[in-house]
Amino acid sequence: MEDILVPIVAIVSAFGFPVVLLWVILEIRKINLRNRERMSLISQGIIPEEEIRQKRNPNRFVSLRNGIVLIGIAIGILVGFAVTEGMSLTDEKAFWIYSASILLFLGIGYLVYFFTTRNMKMVTETTDLLQE
């Protein structure tokens, strides 16, 4: 296993590092360009508008989904372990039993999430700006 890991890491690093480096350079250029634009507006006497950042409402359904999915994966691993130990299968067959049970219970977890949240409504907080 270690013999194949070194070439894989080398290839991923050879192609991944330049992409990450390019992304960092472009982000720095974007920040510098935005700063120069703001400075030129200020030098002309124009006060630039601040970027409006909207407050994000946390989505409670994401946490519910993640919890159900992780429980499904854990049950799949336990069932796969129980089946492979009970039947004393070879490593190759055990891999397929593990994979199938994890995917099965992952799918069941997503179905449980769907049926749980089907009738729930997202409560959003709204504030009236025009209060008199």
Distance bins in CASP14 RR format, pairs under 12 A and 6 or more apart:
PFRMAT RR
TARGET T0000
AUTHOR 0000-0000-0000
RMODE 2
METHOD distances of the structure
MODEL  1
1 8 0 0 0 0 0 1 0 0 0 0 0
2 8 0 0 0 0 0 1 0 0 0 0 0
2 9 0 0 0 0 0 1 0 0 0 0 0
3 9 0 0 0 0 0 1 0 0 0 0 0
4 10 0 0 0 0 0 1 0 0 0 0 0
4 11 0 0 0 0 0 1 0 0 0 0 0
5 11 0 0 0 0 0 1 0 0 0 0 0
5 12 0 0 0 0 0 1 0 0 0 0 0
6 12 0 0 0 0 0 1 0 0 0 0 0
6 13 0 0 0 0 0 1 0 0 0 0 0
7 13 0 0 0 0 0 1 0 0 0 0 0
7 14 0 0 0 0 0 1 0 0 0 0 0
8 14 0 0 0 0 0 1 0 0 0 0 0
8 15 0 0 0 0 0 1 0 0 0 0 0
9 15 0 0 0 0 0 1 0 0 0 0 0
9 16 0 0 0 0 0 1 0 0 0 0 0
9 17 0 0 0 0 0 1 0 0 0 0 0
10 16 0 0 0 0 0 1 0 0 0 0 0
10 17 0 0 0 0 0 1 0 0 0 0 0
11 17 0 0 0 0 0 1 0 0 0 0 0
12 18 0 0 0 0 0 1 0 0 0 0 0
12 19 0 0 0 0 0 1 0 0 0 0 0
12 20 0 0 0 0 0 1 0 0 0 0 0
13 19 0 0 0 0 0 1 0 0 0 0 0
13 20 0 0 0 0 0 1 0 0 0 0 0
13 21 0 0 0 0 0 1 0 0 0 0 0
14 20 0 0 0 0 0 1 0 0 0 0 0
15 21 0 0 0 0 0 1 0 0 0 0 0
15 22 0 0 0 0 0 1 0 0 0 0 0
16 22 0 0 0 0 1 0 0 0 0 0 0
16 23 0 0 0 0 1 0 0 0 0 0 0
17 23 0 0 0 0 0 1 0 0 0 0 0
17 24 0 0 0 0 0 1 0 0 0 0 0
18 24 0 0 0 0 0 1 0 0 0 0 0
18 25 0 0 0 0 0 1 0 0 0 0 0
19 25 0 0 0 0 0 1 0 0 0 0 0
19 26 0 0 0 0 0 1 0 0 0 0 0
20 26 0 0 0 0 0 1 0 0 0 0 0
20 27 0 0 0 0 0 1 0 0 0 0 0
21 27 0 0 0 0 0 1 0 0 0 0 0
21 28 0 0 0 0 0 1 0 0 0 0 0
22 28 0 0 0 0 0 1 0 0 0 0 0
22 29 0 0 0 0 0 1 0 0 0 0 0
23 29 0 0 0 0 0 1 0 0 0 0 0
23 30 0 0 0 0 0 1 0 0 0 0 0
24 30 0 0 0 0 0 1 0 0 0 0 0
24 31 0 0 0 0 0 1 0 0 0 0 0
25 31 0 0 0 0 0 1 0 0 0 0 0
25 32 0 0 0 0 0 1 0 0 0 0 0
26 32 0 0 0 0 0 1 0 0 0 0 0
26 33 0 0 0 0 0 1 0 0 0 0 0
27 33 0 0 0 0 0 1 0 0 0 0 0
27 34 0 0 0 0 0 1 0 0 0 0 0
28 34 0 0 0 0 0 1 0 0 0 0 0
28 35 0 0 0 0 0 1 0 0 0 0 0
29 35 0 0 0 0 0 1 0 0 0 0 0
29 36 0 0 0 0 0 1 0 0 0 0 0
30 36 0 0 0 0 0 1 0 0 0 0 0
30 37 0 0 0 0 0 1 0 0 0 0 0
31 37 0 0 0 0 0 1 0 0 0 0 0
31 38 0 0 0 0 0 1 0 0 0 0 0
32 38 0 0 0 0 0 1 0 0 0 0 0
32 39 0 0 0 0 0 1 0 0 0 0 0
33 39 0 0 0 0 0 1 0 0 0 0 0
33 40 0 0 0 0 0 1 0 0 0 0 0
34 40 0 0 0 0 0 1 0 0 0 0 0
34 41 0 0 0 0 0 1 0 0 0 0 0
34 48 0 0 0 0 1 0 0 0 0 0 0
34 51 0 0 0 0 1 0 0 0 0 0 0
35 41 0 0 0 0 0 1 0 0 0 0 0
35 42 0 0 0 0 0 1 0 0 0 0 0
35 48 0 0 0 0 0 1 0 0 0 0 0
36 42 0 0 0 0 0 1 0 0 0 0 0
36 43 0 0 0 0 0 1 0 0 0 0 0
36 48 0 0 0 0 0 1 0 0 0 0 0
37 43 0 0 0 0 0 1 0 0 0 0 0
37 44 0 0 0 0 0 1 0 0 0 0 0
37 46 0 0 0 0 0 1 0 0 0 0 0
37 48 1 0 0 1 0 0 0 0 0 0 0
38 44 0 0 0 0 0 1 0 0 0 0 0
38 45 0 0 0 0 0 1 0 0 0 0 0
38 46 0 0 0 0 1 0 0 0 0 0 0
38 47 0 0 0 0 1 0 0 0 0 0 0
38 48 1 0 1 0 0 0 0 0 0 0 0
38 49 0 0 0 0 0 1 0 0 0 0 0
38 50 0 0 0 0 0 1 0 0 0 0 0
38 51 0 0 0 0 0 1 0 0 0 0 0
39 45 0 0 0 0 0 1 0 0 0 0 0
39 46 0 0 0 0 0 1 0 0 0 0 0
39 48 0 0 0 0 1 0 0 0 0 0 0
40 46 0 0 0 0 1 0 0 0 0 0 0
40 48 0 0 0 0 1 0 0 0 0 0 0
41 47 1 0 0 1 0 0 0 0 0 0 0
41 48 1 0 1 0 0 0 0 0 0 0 0
41 49 0 0 0 0 1 0 0 0 0 0 0
42 48 1 0 0 1 0 0 0 0 0 0 0
54 124 0 0 0 0 0 1 0 0 0 0 0
55 124 0 0 0 0 0 1 0 0 0 0 0
55 125 0 0 0 0 1 0 0 0 0 0 0
55 126 0 0 0 0 0 1 0 0 0 0 0
55 127 0 0 0 0 0 1 0 0 0 0 0
56 62 0 0 0 0 0 1 0 0 0 0 0
56 124 0 0 0 0 0 1 0 0 0 0 0
56 125 0 0 0 0 0 1 0 0 0 0 0
57 122 0 0 0 0 1 0 0 0 0 0 0
57 123 0 0 0 0 1 0 0 0 0 0 0
57 124 1 0 0 1 0 0 0 0 0 0 0
57 125 1 0 0 1 0 0 0 0 0 0 0
57 126 0 0 0 0 0 1 0 0 0 0 0
57 127 0 0 0 0 0 1 0 0 0 0 0
58 64 0 0 0 0 0 1 0 0 0 0 0
58 122 0 0 0 0 0 1 0 0 0 0 0
58 123 0 0 0 0 0 1 0 0 0 0 0
58 124 0 0 0 0 0 1 0 0 0 0 0
58 125 0 0 0 0 0 1 0 0 0 0 0
59 65 0 0 0 0 1 0 0 0 0 0 0
59 66 0 0 0 0 0 1 0 0 0 0 0
59 117 0 0 0 0 0 1 0 0 0 0 0
59 120 0 0 0 0 0 1 0 0 0 0 0
59 122 1 0 0 1 0 0 0 0 0 0 0
59 123 0 0 0 0 0 1 0 0 0 0 0
59 124 0 0 0 0 0 1 0 0 0 0 0
60 66 0 0 0 0 0 1 0 0 0 0 0
60 67 0 0 0 0 0 1 0 0 0 0 0
60 116 0 0 0 0 0 1 0 0 0 0 0
60 117 0 0 0 0 1 0 0 0 0 0 0
60 120 0 0 0 0 1 0 0 0 0 0 0
60 121 0 0 0 0 0 1 0 0 0 0 0
60 122 0 0 0 0 1 0 0 0 0 0 0
60 123 0 0 0 0 1 0 0 0 0 0 0
60 124 0 0 0 0 0 1 0 0 0 0 0
61 67 0 0 0 0 0 1 0 0 0 0 0
61 68 0 0 0 0 0 1 0 0 0 0 0
61 113 0 0 0 0 1 0 0 0 0 0 0
61 114 0 0 0 0 0 1 0 0 0 0 0
61 116 0 0 0 0 1 0 0 0 0 0 0
61 117 1 0 1 0 0 0 0 0 0 0 0
61 118 0 0 0 0 0 1 0 0 0 0 0
61 120 1 0 0 1 0 0 0 0 0 0 0
61 121 0 0 0 0 0 1 0 0 0 0 0
61 122 1 0 0 1 0 0 0 0 0 0 0
61 123 0 0 0 0 0 1 0 0 0 0 0
62 68 0 0 0 0 0 1 0 0 0 0 0
62 69 0 0 0 0 0 1 0 0 0 0 0
62 113 0 0 0 0 0 1 0 0 0 0 0
62 117 0 0 0 0 0 1 0 0 0 0 0
62 122 0 0 0 0 0 1 0 0 0 0 0
63 69 0 0 0 0 0 1 0 0 0 0 0
63 70 0 0 0 0 0 1 0 0 0 0 0
63 113 0 0 0 0 0 1 0 0 0 0 0
63 117 0 0 0 0 0 1 0 0 0 0 0
64 70 0 0 0 0 0 1 0 0 0 0 0
64 71 0 0 0 0 0 1 0 0 0 0 0
64 109 0 0 0 0 0 1 0 0 0 0 0
64 110 0 0 0 0 0 1 0 0 0 0 0
64 112 0 0 0 0 1 0 0 0 0 0 0
64 113 1 0 0 1 0 0 0 0 0 0 0
64 114 0 0 0 0 0 1 0 0 0 0 0
64 115 0 0 0 0 0 1 0 0 0 0 0
64 116 1 0 0 1 0 0 0 0 0 0 0
64 117 1 0 0 1 0 0 0 0 0 0 0
64 120 0 0 0 0 1 0 0 0 0 0 0
64 122 0 0 0 0 0 1 0 0 0 0 0
65 71 0 0 0 0 0 1 0 0 0 0 0
65 72 0 0 0 0 0 1 0 0 0 0 0
65 106 0 0 0 0 0 1 0 0 0 0 0
65 107 0 0 0 0 0 1 0 0 0 0 0
65 109 0 0 0 0 1 0 0 0 0 0 0
65 110 1 0 0 1 0 0 0 0 0 0 0
65 111 0 0 0 0 0 1 0 0 0 0 0
65 112 0 0 0 0 1 0 0 0 0 0 0
65 113 1 0 1 0 0 0 0 0 0 0 0
65 114 0 0 0 0 1 0 0 0 0 0 0
65 116 0 0 0 0 1 0 0 0 0 0 0
65 117 1 0 0 1 0 0 0 0 0 0 0
65 120 0 0 0 0 0 1 0 0 0 0 0
66 72 0 0 0 0 0 1 0 0 0 0 0
66 73 0 0 0 0 0 1 0 0 0 0 0
66 109 0 0 0 0 0 1 0 0 0 0 0
66 110 0 0 0 0 0 1 0 0 0 0 0
66 113 0 0 0 0 1 0 0 0 0 0 0
67 73 0 0 0 0 1 0 0 0 0 0 0
67 74 0 0 0 0 1 0 0 0 0 0 0
67 75 0 0 0 0 0 1 0 0 0 0 0
67 106 0 0 0 0 0 1 0 0 0 0 0
67 109 0 0 0 0 1 0 0 0 0 0 0
67 110 0 0 0 0 0 1 0 0 0 0 0
67 112 0 0 0 0 0 1 0 0 0 0 0
67 113 0 0 0 0 1 0 0 0 0 0 0
67 116 0 0 0 0 0 1 0 0 0 0 0
68 74 0 0 0 0 0 1 0 0 0 0 0
68 75 0 0 0 0 0 1 0 0 0 0 0
68 105 0 0 0 0 0 1 0 0 0 0 0
68 106 0 0 0 0 1 0 0 0 0 0 0
68 107 0 0 0 0 1 0 0 0 0 0 0
68 108 0 0 0 0 1 0 0 0 0 0 0
68 109 1 0 1 0 0 0 0 0 0 0 0
68 110 1 0 0 1 0 0 0 0 0 0 0
68 111 0 0 0 0 1 0 0 0 0 0 0
68 112 1 0 1 0 0 0 0 0 0 0 0
68 113 1 0 1 0 0 0 0 0 0 0 0
68 114 0 0 0 0 1 0 0 0 0 0 0
68 115 0 0 0 0 0 1 0 0 0 0 0
68 116 1 0 0 1 0 0 0 0 0 0 0
68 117 0 0 0 0 1 0 0 0 0 0 0
69 75 0 0 0 0 0 1 0 0 0 0 0
69 76 0 0 0 0 0 1 0 0 0 0 0
69 102 0 0 0 0 0 1 0 0 0 0 0
69 103 0 0 0 0 0 1 0 0 0 0 0
69 105 0 0 0 0 1 0 0 0 0 0 0
69 106 1 0 0 1 0 0 0 0 0 0 0
69 107 0 0 0 0 1 0 0 0 0 0 0
69 108 0 0 0 0 0 1 0 0 0 0 0
69 109 1 0 0 1 0 0 0 0 0 0 0
69 110 1 0 0 1 0 0 0 0 0 0 0
69 111 0 0 0 0 0 1 0 0 0 0 0
69 112 0 0 0 0 1 0 0 0 0 0 0
69 113 1 0 0 1 0 0 0 0 0 0 0
69 114 0 0 0 0 0 1 0 0 0 0 0
70 76 0 0 0 0 0 1 0 0 0 0 0
70 77 0 0 0 0 0 1 0 0 0 0 0
70 102 0 0 0 0 0 1 0 0 0 0 0
70 105 0 0 0 0 0 1 0 0 0 0 0
70 106 0 0 0 0 1 0 0 0 0 0 0
70 109 0 0 0 0 1 0 0 0 0 0 0
70 110 0 0 0 0 0 1 0 0 0 0 0
70 113 0 0 0 0 0 1 0 0 0 0 0
71 77 0 0 0 0 0 1 0 0 0 0 0
71 78 0 0 0 0 0 1 0 0 0 0 0
71 105 0 0 0 0 1 0 0 0 0 0 0
71 106 0 0 0 0 1 0 0 0 0 0 0
71 107 0 0 0 0 0 1 0 0 0 0 0
71 108 0 0 0 0 1 0 0 0 0 0 0
71 109 1 0 0 1 0 0 0 0 0 0 0
71 110 0 0 0 0 0 1 0 0 0 0 0
71 112 0 0 0 0 1 0 0 0 0 0 0
71 113 0 0 0 0 0 1 0 0 0 0 0
72 78 0 0 0 0 1 0 0 0 0 0 0
72 79 0 0 0 0 1 0 0 0 0 0 0
72 101 0 0 0 0 1 0 0 0 0 0 0
72 102 0 0 0 0 1 0 0 0 0 0 0
72 103 0 0 0 0 0 1 0 0 0 0 0
72 104 0 0 0 0 1 0 0 0 0 0 0
72 105 1 0 1 0 0 0 0 0 0 0 0
72 106 1 0 1 0 0 0 0 0 0 0 0
72 107 1 0 0 1 0 0 0 0 0 0 0
72 108 1 0 0 1 0 0 0 0 0 0 0
72 109 1 0 1 0 0 0 0 0 0 0 0
72 110 0 0 0 0 1 0 0 0 0 0 0
72 111 0 0 0 0 0 1 0 0 0 0 0
72 112 0 0 0 0 1 0 0 0 0 0 0
72 113 0 0 0 0 0 1 0 0 0 0 0
73 79 0 0 0 0 0 1 0 0 0 0 0
73 80 0 0 0 0 0 1 0 0 0 0 0
73 98 0 0 0 0 0 1 0 0 0 0 0
73 99 0 0 0 0 0 1 0 0 0 0 0
73 101 0 0 0 0 1 0 0 0 0 0 0
73 102 1 0 1 0 0 0 0 0 0 0 0
73 103 0 0 0 0 1 0 0 0 0 0 0
73 104 0 0 0 0 0 1 0 0 0 0 0
73 105 1 0 0 1 0 0 0 0 0 0 0
73 106 1 0 1 0 0 0 0 0 0 0 0
73 107 0 0 0 0 1 0 0 0 0 0 0
73 108 0 0 0 0 0 1 0 0 0 0 0
73 109 0 0 0 0 1 0 0 0 0 0 0
73 110 0 0 0 0 0 1 0 0 0 0 0
74 80 0 0 0 0 0 1 0 0 0 0 0
74 81 0 0 0 0 0 1 0 0 0 0 0
74 101 0 0 0 0 0 1 0 0 0 0 0
74 102 0 0 0 0 1 0 0 0 0 0 0
74 105 0 0 0 0 1 0 0 0 0 0 0
74 106 0 0 0 0 0 1 0 0 0 0 0
74 109 0 0 0 0 0 1 0 0 0 0 0
75 81 0 0 0 0 0 1 0 0 0 0 0
75 82 0 0 0 0 0 1 0 0 0 0 0
75 101 0 0 0 0 1 0 0 0 0 0 0
75 102 0 0 0 0 1 0 0 0 0 0 0
75 103 0 0 0 0 0 1 0 0 0 0 0
75 104 0 0 0 0 1 0 0 0 0 0 0
75 105 1 0 1 0 0 0 0 0 0 0 0
75 106 0 0 0 0 1 0 0 0 0 0 0
75 107 0 0 0 0 0 1 0 0 0 0 0
75 108 0 0 0 0 1 0 0 0 0 0 0
75 109 0 0 0 0 1 0 0 0 0 0 0
75 112 0 0 0 0 0 1 0 0 0 0 0
76 82 0 0 0 0 1 0 0 0 0 0 0
76 83 0 0 0 0 1 0 0 0 0 0 0
76 84 0 0 0 0 0 1 0 0 0 0 0
76 97 0 0 0 0 0 1 0 0 0 0 0
76 98 0 0 0 0 1 0 0 0 0 0 0
76 99 0 0 0 0 1 0 0 0 0 0 0
76 100 0 0 0 0 1 0 0 0 0 0 0
76 101 1 0 1 0 0 0 0 0 0 0 0
76 102 1 0 1 0 0 0 0 0 0 0 0
76 103 0 0 0 0 1 0 0 0 0 0 0
76 104 1 0 0 1 0 0 0 0 0 0 0
76 105 1 1 0 0 0 0 0 0 0 0 0
76 106 1 0 0 1 0 0 0 0 0 0 0
76 107 0 0 0 0 0 1 0 0 0 0 0
76 108 0 0 0 0 1 0 0 0 0 0 0
76 109 0 0 0 0 0 1 0 0 0 0 0
77 83 0 0 0 0 0 1 0 0 0 0 0
77 84 0 0 0 0 0 1 0 0 0 0 0
77 94 0 0 0 0 0 1 0 0 0 0 0
77 97 0 0 0 0 0 1 0 0 0 0 0
77 98 1 0 0 1 0 0 0 0 0 0 0
77 99 0 0 0 0 0 1 0 0 0 0 0
77 100 0 0 0 0 0 1 0 0 0 0 0
77 101 1 0 0 1 0 0 0 0 0 0 0
77 102 1 0 0 1 0 0 0 0 0 0 0
77 103 0 0 0 0 0 1 0 0 0 0 0
77 104 0 0 0 0 0 1 0 0 0 0 0
77 105 0 0 0 0 1 0 0 0 0 0 0
77 106 0 0 0 0 0 1 0 0 0 0 0
78 84 0 0 0 0 0 1 0 0 0 0 0
78 85 0 0 0 0 0 1 0 0 0 0 0
78 98 0 0 0 0 0 1 0 0 0 0 0
78 101 0 0 0 0 1 0 0 0 0 0 0
78 102 0 0 0 0 0 1 0 0 0 0 0
78 105 0 0 0 0 1 0 0 0 0 0 0
79 85 0 0 0 0 0 1 0 0 0 0 0
79 86 0 0 0 0 0 1 0 0 0 0 0
79 97 0 0 0 0 1 0 0 0 0 0 0
79 98 0 0 0 0 1 0 0 0 0 0 0
79 99 0 0 0 0 0 1 0 0 0 0 0
79 100 0 0 0 0 1 0 0 0 0 0 0
79 101 1 0 1 0 0 0 0 0 0 0 0
79 102 0 0 0 0 1 0 0 0 0 0 0
79 103 0 0 0 0 0 1 0 0 0 0 0
79 104 0 0 0 0 1 0 0 0 0 0 0
79 105 1 0 0 1 0 0 0 0 0 0 0
79 106 0 0 0 0 0 1 0 0 0 0 0
79 108 0 0 0 0 0 1 0 0 0 0 0
80 86 0 0 0 0 1 0 0 0 0 0 0
80 87 0 0 0 0 0 1 0 0 0 0 0
80 89 0 0 0 0 1 0 0 0 0 0 0
80 93 0 0 0 0 0 1 0 0 0 0 0
80 94 0 0 0 0 1 0 0 0 0 0 0
80 95 0 0 0 0 0 1 0 0 0 0 0
80 96 0 0 0 0 0 1 0 0 0 0 0
80 97 1 0 1 0 0 0 0 0 0 0 0
80 98 1 0 1 0 0 0 0 0 0 0 0
80 99 0 0 0 0 1 0 0 0 0 0 0
80 100 0 0 0 0 1 0 0 0 0 0 0
80 101 1 0 1 0 0 0 0 0 0 0 0
80 102 1 0 0 1 0 0 0 0 0 0 0
80 103 0 0 0 0 0 1 0 0 0 0 0
80 104 0 0 0 0 1 0 0 0 0 0 0
80 105 0 0 0 0 1 0 0 0 0 0 0
81 87 0 0 0 0 0 1 0 0 0 0 0
81 89 0 0 0 0 0 1 0 0 0 0 0
81 94 0 0 0 0 1 0 0 0 0 0 0
81 97 0 0 0 0 1 0 0 0 0 0 0
81 98 1 0 0 1 0 0 0 0 0 0 0
81 101 0 0 0 0 1 0 0 0 0 0 0
81 102 0 0 0 0 0 1 0 0 0 0 0
82 88 0 0 0 0 0 1 0 0 0 0 0
82 89 0 0 0 0 0 1 0 0 0 0 0
82 94 0 0 0 0 0 1 0 0 0 0 0
82 97 0 0 0 0 1 0 0 0 0 0 0
82 98 0 0 0 0 0 1 0 0 0 0 0
82 101 0 0 0 0 1 0 0 0 0 0 0
83 89 1 0 0 1 0 0 0 0 0 0 0
83 93 0 0 0 0 0 1 0 0 0 0 0
83 94 0 0 0 0 1 0 0 0 0 0 0
83 96 0 0 0 0 0 1 0 0 0 0 0
83 97 1 0 1 0 0 0 0 0 0 0 0
83 98 0 0 0 0 1 0 0 0 0 0 0
83 99 0 0 0 0 0 1 0 0 0 0 0
83 100 0 0 0 0 1 0 0 0 0 0 0
83 101 1 0 0 1 0 0 0 0 0 0 0
83 102 0 0 0 0 0 1 0 0 0 0 0
83 104 0 0 0 0 0 1 0 0 0 0 0
84 90 0 0 0 0 1 0 0 0 0 0 0
84 91 0 0 0 0 1 0 0 0 0 0 0
84 92 0 0 0 0 0 1 0 0 0 0 0
84 93 1 0 0 1 0 0 0 0 0 0 0
84 94 1 0 1 0 0 0 0 0 0 0 0
84 95 0 0 0 0 1 0 0 0 0 0 0
84 96 0 0 0 0 1 0 0 0 0 0 0
84 97 1 0 1 0 0 0 0 0 0 0 0
84 98 1 0 0 1 0 0 0 0 0 0 0
84 99 0 0 0 0 0 1 0 0 0 0 0
84 100 0 0 0 0 0 1 0 0 0 0 0
84 101 0 0 0 0 1 0 0 0 0 0 0
85 94 0 0 0 0 1 0 0 0 0 0 0
85 97 0 0 0 0 0 1 0 0 0 0 0
85 98 0 0 0 0 0 1 0 0 0 0 0
86 94 0 0 0 0 0 1 0 0 0 0 0
86 97 0 0 0 0 0 1 0 0 0 0 0
87 93 0 0 0 0 1 0 0 0 0 0 0
87 94 0 0 0 0 1 0 0 0 0 0 0
87 97 0 0 0 0 1 0 0 0 0 0 0
88 94 0 0 0 0 1 0 0 0 0 0 0
88 97 0 0 0 0 0 1 0 0 0 0 0
89 95 0 0 0 0 1 0 0 0 0 0 0
89 96 0 0 0 0 1 0 0 0 0 0 0
89 97 1 0 0 1 0 0 0 0 0 0 0
89 98 0 0 0 0 0 1 0 0 0 0 0
90 96 0 0 0 0 0 1 0 0 0 0 0
90 97 0 0 0 0 0 1 0 0 0 0 0
91 97 0 0 0 0 0 1 0 0 0 0 0
91 98 0 0 0 0 0 1 0 0 0 0 0
92 98 0 0 0 0 0 1 0 0 0 0 0
92 99 0 0 0 0 0 1 0 0 0 0 0
93 99 0 0 0 0 0 1 0 0 0 0 0
93 100 0 0 0 0 0 1 0 0 0 0 0
94 100 0 0 0 0 0 1 0 0 0 0 0
94 101 0 0 0 0 0 1 0 0 0 0 0
95 101 0 0 0 0 0 1 0 0 0 0 0
95 102 0 0 0 0 0 1 0 0 0 0 0
96 102 0 0 0 0 0 1 0 0 0 0 0
96 103 0 0 0 0 0 1 0 0 0 0 0
97 103 0 0 0 0 0 1 0 0 0 0 0
97 104 0 0 0 0 0 1 0 0 0 0 0
98 104 0 0 0 0 0 1 0 0 0 0 0
98 105 0 0 0 0 0 1 0 0 0 0 0
99 105 0 0 0 0 0 1 0 0 0 0 0
99 106 0 0 0 0 0 1 0 0 0 0 0
100 106 0 0 0 0 0 1 0 0 0 0 0
100 107 0 0 0 0 0 1 0 0 0 0 0
101 107 0 0 0 0 0 1 0 0 0 0 0
101 108 0 0 0 0 0 1 0 0 0 0 0
102 108 0 0 0 0 0 1 0 0 0 0 0
102 109 0 0 0 0 0 1 0 0 0 0 0
103 109 0 0 0 0 0 1 0 0 0 0 0
103 110 0 0 0 0 0 1 0 0 0 0 0
104 110 0 0 0 0 0 1 0 0 0 0 0
104 111 0 0 0 0 0 1 0 0 0 0 0
105 111 0 0 0 0 0 1 0 0 0 0 0
105 112 0 0 0 0 0 1 0 0 0 0 0
106 112 0 0 0 0 0 1 0 0 0 0 0
106 113 0 0 0 0 0 1 0 0 0 0 0
107 113 0 0 0 0 1 0 0 0 0 0 0
107 114 0 0 0 0 1 0 0 0 0 0 0
108 114 0 0 0 0 0 1 0 0 0 0 0
108 115 0 0 0 0 0 1 0 0 0 0 0
109 115 0 0 0 0 1 0 0 0 0 0 0
109 116 0 0 0 0 1 0 0 0 0 0 0
109 117 0 0 0 0 0 1 0 0 0 0 0
110 116 0 0 0 0 0 1 0 0 0 0 0
110 117 0 0 0 0 0 1 0 0 0 0 0
111 117 0 0 0 0 0 1 0 0 0 0 0
111 118 0 0 0 0 0 1 0 0 0 0 0
112 118 0 0 0 0 0 1 0 0 0 0 0
113 120 0 0 0 0 0 1 0 0 0 0 0
114 120 0 0 0 0 0 1 0 0 0 0 0
END
